[in-house]
Each structure stands twice: as structure tokens, then as C-alpha cells.
């Protein structure tokens, strides 16, 4: 996945890396998910931003009818 790192926040990049690619994965990538958990745990000020972005992403997935 090509991301524009300077254009996105670190928490956004970490969340996007947790999602499986379009090639058919249905579960989150475990090592990236572990790092996102560590990141949010070690930076409590970022936890609200992480939660807010995940909520936006889930709402978008629901609107588009993505089930996995």
C-alpha cells in the first residue's frame, strides 16, 4: 500500500497498515495491530485521535456495505 507519510499522521498510517489489503484478507494484521496498541498505550494523548479515526473508518465501511 502506498501512503504519503508526510501527509498523514502517524496514527492514521498505523491504523491503515492494520487493515488487510484488497487481495482478500479478512483479519487484521497482528504485528501491525500490536504496534498500534503499543503506540496508543504509550501515548495517552493520541488515544482519542486513534479512536476517532477508527470510528470514522468503520462508519465509512458500513456505509459502503463492507462486511469484512
ABEGO torsion letter per residue (X at the ends): XBBBAAABBAAAAAAAAABBBAAGBABBBAAAAAAAAAAAAABAAAAAAAAAAAAAAAAAAAAAGBAX
